[in-house]
């Protein structure tokens, strides 16, 4: 189950003119074959990361231009709690 609220303002034809913020919750989710999690799982010998089953999680983010700033990301599994923050880009740069 995925729920949340994201509010974005600006011109969709020009992604560098977008602004917004949001919060997303996830419950009882499964992520298959995500390269990032698989690589971390191999390095740390954590097999669970190759087929990540999330009991619950949430993220707070905001958007400025082509950047998505993840202020807080938390994913809880049966055996792990993953927390992160960082920046992603919409323009593939």
Phi and psi in radians as a Rosetta constraint file:
Dihedral C 1 N 2 CA 2 C 2 CIRCULARHARMONIC -2.139 0.35
Dihedral N 2 CA 2 C 2 N 3 CIRCULARHARMONIC 2.270 0.35
Dihedral C 2 N 3 CA 3 C 3 CIRCULARHARMONIC -2.527 0.35
Dihedral N 3 CA 3 C 3 N 4 CIRCULARHARMONIC 2.845 0.35
Dihedral C 3 N 4 CA 4 C 4 CIRCULARHARMONIC 2.777 0.35
Dihedral N 4 CA 4 C 4 N 5 CIRCULARHARMONIC -2.992 0.35
Dihedral C 4 N 5 CA 5 C 5 CIRCULARHARMONIC -2.497 0.35
Dihedral N 5 CA 5 C 5 N 6 CIRCULARHARMONIC 2.237 0.35
Dihedral C 5 N 6 CA 6 C 6 CIRCULARHARMONIC -2.285 0.35
Dihedral N 6 CA 6 C 6 N 7 CIRCULARHARMONIC 2.240 0.35
Dihedral C 6 N 7 CA 7 C 7 CIRCULARHARMONIC -2.090 0.35
Dihedral N 7 CA 7 C 7 N 8 CIRCULARHARMONIC 2.106 0.35
Dihedral C 7 N 8 CA 8 C 8 CIRCULARHARMONIC -2.181 0.35
Dihedral N 8 CA 8 C 8 N 9 CIRCULARHARMONIC 2.363 0.35
Dihedral C 8 N 9 CA 9 C 9 CIRCULARHARMONIC -2.130 0.35
Dihedral N 9 CA 9 C 9 N 10 CIRCULARHARMONIC 2.572 0.35
Dihedral C 9 N 10 CA 10 C 10 CIRCULARHARMONIC 2.348 0.35
Dihedral N 10 CA 10 C 10 N 11 CIRCULARHARMONIC -2.851 0.35
Dihedral C 10 N 11 CA 11 C 11 CIRCULARHARMONIC -1.839 0.35
Dihedral N 11 CA 11 C 11 N 12 CIRCULARHARMONIC 1.967 0.35
Dihedral C 11 N 12 CA 12 C 12 CIRCULARHARMONIC -1.133 0.35
Dihedral N 12 CA 12 C 12 N 13 CIRCULARHARMONIC -0.371 0.35
Dihedral C 12 N 13 CA 13 C 13 CIRCULARHARMONIC -1.298 0.35
Dihedral N 13 CA 13 C 13 N 14 CIRCULARHARMONIC -0.309 0.35
Dihedral C 13 N 14 CA 14 C 14 CIRCULARHARMONIC -2.269 0.35
Dihedral N 14 CA 14 C 14 N 15 CIRCULARHARMONIC 1.589 0.35
Dihedral C 14 N 15 CA 15 C 15 CIRCULARHARMONIC -1.057 0.35
Dihedral N 15 CA 15 C 15 N 16 CIRCULARHARMONIC -0.378 0.35
Dihedral C 15 N 16 CA 16 C 16 CIRCULARHARMONIC -1.306 0.35
Dihedral N 16 CA 16 C 16 N 17 CIRCULARHARMONIC -0.063 0.35
Dihedral C 16 N 17 CA 17 C 17 CIRCULARHARMONIC -1.896 0.35
Dihedral N 17 CA 17 C 17 N 18 CIRCULARHARMONIC 0.340 0.35
Dihedral C 17 N 18 CA 18 C 18 CIRCULARHARMONIC -1.667 0.35
Dihedral N 18 CA 18 C 18 N 19 CIRCULARHARMONIC 2.532 0.35
Dihedral C 18 N 19 CA 19 C 19 CIRCULARHARMONIC -2.449 0.35
Dihedral N 19 CA 19 C 19 N 20 CIRCULARHARMONIC 2.583 0.35
Dihedral C 19 N 20 CA 20 C 20 CIRCULARHARMONIC 3.052 0.35
Dihedral N 20 CA 20 C 20 N 21 CIRCULARHARMONIC -3.140 0.35
Dihedral C 20 N 21 CA 21 C 21 CIRCULARHARMONIC -2.668 0.35
Dihedral N 21 CA 21 C 21 N 22 CIRCULARHARMONIC 2.864 0.35
Dihedral C 21 N 22 CA 22 C 22 CIRCULARHARMONIC -2.918 0.35
Dihedral N 22 CA 22 C 22 N 23 CIRCULARHARMONIC 2.975 0.35
Dihedral C 22 N 23 CA 23 C 23 CIRCULARHARMONIC -2.447 0.35
Dihedral N 23 CA 23 C 23 N 24 CIRCULARHARMONIC 2.329 0.35
Dihedral C 23 N 24 CA 24 C 24 CIRCULARHARMONIC -2.272 0.35
Dihedral N 24 CA 24 C 24 N 25 CIRCULARHARMONIC 2.375 0.35
Dihedral C 24 N 25 CA 25 C 25 CIRCULARHARMONIC -2.039 0.35
Dihedral N 25 CA 25 C 25 N 26 CIRCULARHARMONIC 2.538 0.35
Dihedral C 25 N 26 CA 26 C 26 CIRCULARHARMONIC -2.318 0.35
Dihedral N 26 CA 26 C 26 N 27 CIRCULARHARMONIC 2.507 0.35
Dihedral C 26 N 27 CA 27 C 27 CIRCULARHARMONIC -2.491 0.35
Dihedral N 27 CA 27 C 27 N 28 CIRCULARHARMONIC 2.360 0.35
Dihedral C 27 N 28 CA 28 C 28 CIRCULARHARMONIC 0.921 0.35
Dihedral N 28 CA 28 C 28 N 29 CIRCULARHARMONIC 1.041 0.35
Dihedral C 28 N 29 CA 29 C 29 CIRCULARHARMONIC -1.997 0.35
Dihedral N 29 CA 29 C 29 N 30 CIRCULARHARMONIC 2.790 0.35
Dihedral C 29 N 30 CA 30 C 30 CIRCULARHARMONIC -2.372 0.35
Dihedral N 30 CA 30 C 30 N 31 CIRCULARHARMONIC 2.252 0.35
Dihedral C 30 N 31 CA 31 C 31 CIRCULARHARMONIC -1.960 0.35
Dihedral N 31 CA 31 C 31 N 32 CIRCULARHARMONIC 2.081 0.35
Dihedral C 31 N 32 CA 32 C 32 CIRCULARHARMONIC -1.733 0.35
Dihedral N 32 CA 32 C 32 N 33 CIRCULARHARMONIC 2.328 0.35
Dihedral C 32 N 33 CA 33 C 33 CIRCULARHARMONIC 0.848 0.35
Dihedral N 33 CA 33 C 33 N 34 CIRCULARHARMONIC 0.860 0.35
Dihedral C 33 N 34 CA 34 C 34 CIRCULARHARMONIC -1.483 0.35
Dihedral N 34 CA 34 C 34 N 35 CIRCULARHARMONIC 2.108 0.35
Dihedral C 34 N 35 CA 35 C 35 CIRCULARHARMONIC -0.925 0.35
Dihedral N 35 CA 35 C 35 N 36 CIRCULARHARMONIC -0.761 0.35
Dihedral C 35 N 36 CA 36 C 36 CIRCULARHARMONIC -1.030 0.35
Dihedral N 36 CA 36 C 36 N 37 CIRCULARHARMONIC -0.884 0.35
Dihedral C 36 N 37 CA 37 C 37 CIRCULARHARMONIC -1.163 0.35
Dihedral N 37 CA 37 C 37 N 38 CIRCULARHARMONIC -0.661 0.35
Dihedral C 37 N 38 CA 38 C 38 CIRCULARHARMONIC -1.095 0.35
Dihedral N 38 CA 38 C 38 N 39 CIRCULARHARMONIC -0.765 0.35
Dihedral C 38 N 39 CA 39 C 39 CIRCULARHARMONIC -1.123 0.35
Dihedral N 39 CA 39 C 39 N 40 CIRCULARHARMONIC -0.773 0.35
Dihedral C 39 N 40 CA 40 C 40 CIRCULARHARMONIC -1.109 0.35
Dihedral N 40 CA 40 C 40 N 41 CIRCULARHARMONIC -0.733 0.35
Dihedral C 40 N 41 CA 41 C 41 CIRCULARHARMONIC -1.071 0.35
Dihedral N 41 CA 41 C 41 N 42 CIRCULARHARMONIC -0.690 0.35
Dihedral C 41 N 42 CA 42 C 42 CIRCULARHARMONIC -1.163 0.35
Dihedral N 42 CA 42 C 42 N 43 CIRCULARHARMONIC -0.769 0.35
Dihedral C 42 N 43 CA 43 C 43 CIRCULARHARMONIC -1.101 0.35
Dihedral N 43 CA 43 C 43 N 44 CIRCULARHARMONIC -0.760 0.35
Dihedral C 43 N 44 CA 44 C 44 CIRCULARHARMONIC -1.638 0.35
Dihedral N 44 CA 44 C 44 N 45 CIRCULARHARMONIC 0.043 0.35
Dihedral C 44 N 45 CA 45 C 45 CIRCULARHARMONIC 0.973 0.35
Dihedral N 45 CA 45 C 45 N 46 CIRCULARHARMONIC 0.808 0.35
Dihedral C 45 N 46 CA 46 C 46 CIRCULARHARMONIC -1.993 0.35
Dihedral N 46 CA 46 C 46 N 47 CIRCULARHARMONIC 1.657 0.35
Dihedral C 46 N 47 CA 47 C 47 CIRCULARHARMONIC -1.060 0.35
Dihedral N 47 CA 47 C 47 N 48 CIRCULARHARMONIC -0.542 0.35
Dihedral C 47 N 48 CA 48 C 48 CIRCULARHARMONIC -1.019 0.35
Dihedral N 48 CA 48 C 48 N 49 CIRCULARHARMONIC -0.472 0.35
Dihedral C 48 N 49 CA 49 C 49 CIRCULARHARMONIC -1.237 0.35
Dihedral N 49 CA 49 C 49 N 50 CIRCULARHARMONIC -0.359 0.35
Dihedral C 49 N 50 CA 50 C 50 CIRCULARHARMONIC -1.280 0.35
Dihedral N 50 CA 50 C 50 N 51 CIRCULARHARMONIC -0.383 0.35
Dihedral C 50 N 51 CA 51 C 51 CIRCULARHARMONIC -2.443 0.35
Dihedral N 51 CA 51 C 51 N 52 CIRCULARHARMONIC 1.264 0.35
Dihedral C 51 N 52 CA 52 C 52 CIRCULARHARMONIC -1.237 0.35
Dihedral N 52 CA 52 C 52 N 53 CIRCULARHARMONIC 2.148 0.35
Dihedral C 52 N 53 CA 53 C 53 CIRCULARHARMONIC -1.960 0.35
Dihedral N 53 CA 53 C 53 N 54 CIRCULARHARMONIC 1.953 0.35
Dihedral C 53 N 54 CA 54 C 54 CIRCULARHARMONIC -1.742 0.35
Dihedral N 54 CA 54 C 54 N 55 CIRCULARHARMONIC 2.157 0.35
Dihedral C 54 N 55 CA 55 C 55 CIRCULARHARMONIC -1.231 0.35
Dihedral N 55 CA 55 C 55 N 56 CIRCULARHARMONIC -0.868 0.35
Dihedral C 55 N 56 CA 56 C 56 CIRCULARHARMONIC -2.752 0.35
Dihedral N 56 CA 56 C 56 N 57 CIRCULARHARMONIC 2.768 0.35
Dihedral C 56 N 57 CA 57 C 57 CIRCULARHARMONIC -2.943 0.35
Dihedral N 57 CA 57 C 57 N 58 CIRCULARHARMONIC 2.940 0.35
Dihedral C 57 N 58 CA 58 C 58 CIRCULARHARMONIC -2.752 0.35
Dihedral N 58 CA 58 C 58 N 59 CIRCULARHARMONIC 2.774 0.35
Dihedral C 58 N 59 CA 59 C 59 CIRCULARHARMONIC -2.529 0.35
Dihedral N 59 CA 59 C 59 N 60 CIRCULARHARMONIC 2.539 0.35
Dihedral C 59 N 60 CA 60 C 60 CIRCULARHARMONIC -2.023 0.35
Dihedral N 60 CA 60 C 60 N 61 CIRCULARHARMONIC 2.309 0.35
Dihedral C 60 N 61 CA 61 C 61 CIRCULARHARMONIC -2.549 0.35
Dihedral N 61 CA 61 C 61 N 62 CIRCULARHARMONIC 2.831 0.35
Dihedral C 61 N 62 CA 62 C 62 CIRCULARHARMONIC -2.486 0.35
Dihedral N 62 CA 62 C 62 N 63 CIRCULARHARMONIC 2.674 0.35
Dihedral C 62 N 63 CA 63 C 63 CIRCULARHARMONIC -2.039 0.35
Dihedral N 63 CA 63 C 63 N 64 CIRCULARHARMONIC 2.276 0.35
Dihedral C 63 N 64 CA 64 C 64 CIRCULARHARMONIC -2.390 0.35
Dihedral N 64 CA 64 C 64 N 65 CIRCULARHARMONIC 1.951 0.35
Dihedral C 64 N 65 CA 65 C 65 CIRCULARHARMONIC 1.090 0.35
Dihedral N 65 CA 65 C 65 N 66 CIRCULARHARMONIC -2.204 0.35
Dihedral C 65 N 66 CA 66 C 66 CIRCULARHARMONIC -1.654 0.35
Dihedral N 66 CA 66 C 66 N 67 CIRCULARHARMONIC 0.136 0.35
Dihedral C 66 N 67 CA 67 C 67 CIRCULARHARMONIC -1.859 0.35
Dihedral N 67 CA 67 C 67 N 68 CIRCULARHARMONIC 2.358 0.35
Dihedral C 67 N 68 CA 68 C 68 CIRCULARHARMONIC -1.895 0.35
Dihedral N 68 CA 68 C 68 N 69 CIRCULARHARMONIC 2.015 0.35
Dihedral C 68 N 69 CA 69 C 69 CIRCULARHARMONIC -1.671 0.35
Dihedral N 69 CA 69 C 69 N 70 CIRCULARHARMONIC 2.028 0.35
Dihedral C 69 N 70 CA 70 C 70 CIRCULARHARMONIC -1.556 0.35
Dihedral N 70 CA 70 C 70 N 71 CIRCULARHARMONIC 1.840 0.35
Dihedral C 70 N 71 CA 71 C 71 CIRCULARHARMONIC -1.260 0.35
Dihedral N 71 CA 71 C 71 N 72 CIRCULARHARMONIC -0.632 0.35
Dihedral C 71 N 72 CA 72 C 72 CIRCULARHARMONIC -2.767 0.35
Dihedral N 72 CA 72 C 72 N 73 CIRCULARHARMONIC 2.286 0.35
Dihedral C 72 N 73 CA 73 C 73 CIRCULARHARMONIC -2.307 0.35
Dihedral N 73 CA 73 C 73 N 74 CIRCULARHARMONIC 2.173 0.35
Dihedral C 73 N 74 CA 74 C 74 CIRCULARHARMONIC -2.294 0.35
Dihedral N 74 CA 74 C 74 N 75 CIRCULARHARMONIC 2.217 0.35
Dihedral C 74 N 75 CA 75 C 75 CIRCULARHARMONIC -2.163 0.35
Dihedral N 75 CA 75 C 75 N 76 CIRCULARHARMONIC 2.211 0.35
Dihedral C 75 N 76 CA 76 C 76 CIRCULARHARMONIC -1.923 0.35
Dihedral N 76 CA 76 C 76 N 77 CIRCULARHARMONIC 2.222 0.35
Dihedral C 76 N 77 CA 77 C 77 CIRCULARHARMONIC -2.003 0.35
Dihedral N 77 CA 77 C 77 N 78 CIRCULARHARMONIC -3.077 0.35
Dihedral C 77 N 78 CA 78 C 78 CIRCULARHARMONIC -1.070 0.35
Dihedral N 78 CA 78 C 78 N 79 CIRCULARHARMONIC -0.690 0.35
Dihedral C 78 N 79 CA 79 C 79 CIRCULARHARMONIC -1.982 0.35
Dihedral N 79 CA 79 C 79 N 80 CIRCULARHARMONIC -0.181 0.35
Dihedral C 79 N 80 CA 80 C 80 CIRCULARHARMONIC -2.335 0.35
Dihedral N 80 CA 80 C 80 N 81 CIRCULARHARMONIC 2.704 0.35
Dihedral C 80 N 81 CA 81 C 81 CIRCULARHARMONIC -2.225 0.35
Dihedral N 81 CA 81 C 81 N 82 CIRCULARHARMONIC 2.108 0.35
Dihedral C 81 N 82 CA 82 C 82 CIRCULARHARMONIC -1.846 0.35
Dihedral N 82 CA 82 C 82 N 83 CIRCULARHARMONIC 2.315 0.35
Dihedral C 82 N 83 CA 83 C 83 CIRCULARHARMONIC -2.282 0.35
Dihedral N 83 CA 83 C 83 N 84 CIRCULARHARMONIC 2.483 0.35
Dihedral C 83 N 84 CA 84 C 84 CIRCULARHARMONIC -2.735 0.35
Dihedral N 84 CA 84 C 84 N 85 CIRCULARHARMONIC 2.918 0.35
Dihedral C 84 N 85 CA 85 C 85 CIRCULARHARMONIC -2.713 0.35
Dihedral N 85 CA 85 C 85 N 86 CIRCULARHARMONIC 2.795 0.35
Dihedral C 85 N 86 CA 86 C 86 CIRCULARHARMONIC 2.830 0.35
Dihedral N 86 CA 86 C 86 N 87 CIRCULARHARMONIC -2.890 0.35
Dihedral C 86 N 87 CA 87 C 87 CIRCULARHARMONIC -2.222 0.35
Dihedral N 87 CA 87 C 87 N 88 CIRCULARHARMONIC 2.417 0.35
Dihedral C 87 N 88 CA 88 C 88 CIRCULARHARMONIC -2.140 0.35
Dihedral N 88 CA 88 C 88 N 89 CIRCULARHARMONIC 2.729 0.35
Dihedral C 88 N 89 CA 89 C 89 CIRCULARHARMONIC -2.088 0.35
Dihedral N 89 CA 89 C 89 N 90 CIRCULARHARMONIC 2.522 0.35
Dihedral C 89 N 90 CA 90 C 90 CIRCULARHARMONIC -1.523 0.35
Dihedral N 90 CA 90 C 90 N 91 CIRCULARHARMONIC -0.275 0.35
Dihedral C 90 N 91 CA 91 C 91 CIRCULARHARMONIC -1.703 0.35
Dihedral N 91 CA 91 C 91 N 92 CIRCULARHARMONIC 0.232 0.35
Dihedral C 91 N 92 CA 92 C 92 CIRCULARHARMONIC 1.036 0.35
Dihedral N 92 CA 92 C 92 N 93 CIRCULARHARMONIC 0.373 0.35
